[in-house]
Amino acid sequence: MQAAVILNPAAARGRSLKRWPEIAAALAAEGVQAELHTTRLAGHATTLARELLQQGQRWLIAVGGDGTLNEVVNGFFDAEGQPLAPEAWLSVLMCGTGGDFARTLRQPADLQQAVRQLVQAAPRQIDLGRLDCQSATGAACTRYFINIASLGLGGAASYRLNQSRLLARLHGQLAFLLATLQTFAEFKPRRVSLRWAKDGQTRELQLPIQQVAVANGRFHGAGMQVAPLAELDDGRFDVVLLEATPRLRSLLSLARVYKGQHLHDPGVRWFATDALEVSAEDPAPVWLECDGENPGRLPARFQLLPRSLWLKA
């Protein structure tokens, strides 16, 4: 078998590139001939994925963190949003800061076992999410996501993490926890309007929130199991909403989020839908994150794309 590997050499503070000989040997031992393509700057993984698919490559393996994976996923679509190769496969070897999608996949930490698992896995069709929002400059922005998109506290914490050189030096889970706590200390709940459909009827909700997570996968924030009931191929988003609650109560419930035991806590709402529109009721911007990346701010529309990607993992 032949595959193209898109590797982020900066992932895990450079460890992903150092492990490439080991990764290549493990793939070869499983009968996979892998061609390495390394990224050079932000967004390059998307460009590489598009070029490889247009050249006829039908198996891409993303090696890096959740951000690298997100860029590769976006490369499966052209600039107009059309799929470039609907029959192509995507595999994942997580070597980055967060590794949240690997948690949903239950990918082994041992590299040899992880490679064996993805090579032997039967490809299956999974859902993706499409996010349409405003960029930081106010321009229209479209981003596809495989795991979770969120707004409010999650978006602000992700922005802080991505901008901080100090936090980038820390271990993934510790870095995300510190970014969340720092952001939480100064974060002010934002009043938003949500609109979605359920049982053929339109539902609307206006309220101040700390966070809204629109989940295809289960984990984000380096191990927070924000959507414990989410499945990658069930044809729906799990939307988990945290209302504006007293800070102490929110802090005390944080441990329950890591365990996925928070859905019935006071101030937490959960519902399923395949489309969601969110707009800000306050003048201050409400920032978004998408698989750990920061595409922009509200207003936003989240649309499920059922069974739109073949995942071999």
C-alpha positions, 0 to 999 in steps of 0.5 A: 500500500502507498500513502502520503504522510503530511507531517508538522515538524513543529508539533510536540516541540519538534519531536514529531520530525525526530520520530519520522524514521521510527514512524516510517519503519513502523509503516513499512513493517505493516506493508505501507510505502510512505512518502513524507511531506513536511509543512513549512508554515500555518495553512501549508498542510491544507495546501499539501493535502489539496495538491496530493489529492489532485495528483491522485493520492488516495491515502493521507496520513496526518502526523502532528497535533489537532491543528495539523489534522484540521488543516489536512481535513480542510485540504479534502475540499477545494476553495468552493467547498467541493470535495476533491476526492470523496473516495480518499482515506484519511488516517491520523497519528497524533504527535501534538499538544492536545491530541484530543481526536486521538482520545476519541479514536482510543489511539494507543500511545505506543507508536508501533501499536498506533501504526498497526491499528490504523493500517489494519483498520477498515475505512469507515465514513464519518461526519464532518462539521462546516463552520461559517463565521467572520474572520478577525478582520470581518471577512467571511470565513469557512472552516471544516472541522472533524472534532469540536468547534466552540465559542466563548470561554473555549475560543478565548482560551484557545486564542490565549494558548496559540498566542503564548510562547510560554504556554507552548513550552508546557505539556499539552494538558497542563498548557490547556488547563493553565490557558483555561484558568487564566482566561476564566479569571477574566472572562465575562459571559456573553449573551448570545442567540441560538437557533436550531431545528428539532423534530421539524420545529425551529427552536430558539434560545437567548441567554448569557453563556460561558461556552457552547461546544458543537461536537462531532468528537468527544474531547477538546482542551487536551482531555476535557470530555465535553461531549461524552455521548458524541459519535463520529458517524451518528449524523448529528452534533452534540451541542453542550452549552454552559450557562453563565454560572458563579465562578466557584461552581464552574471551577468545582465542575471542571473535574467532572468535565474531564470525566464526562460527568457534567451533562446533568449539572446545574447550568449545563444544557445538552441537545442534538442537531445537524445545524446551528446558528449563533449570533452575539447579542452583546457588542463585544466579539465572541471568539470561536475555536475549531479543532484548536484553531481560531478561525474568527468570531460570531455570527456563525453557522454550524452545518453537519456534513454526514458521512463525508470523509473516509477515516482509516484509523 
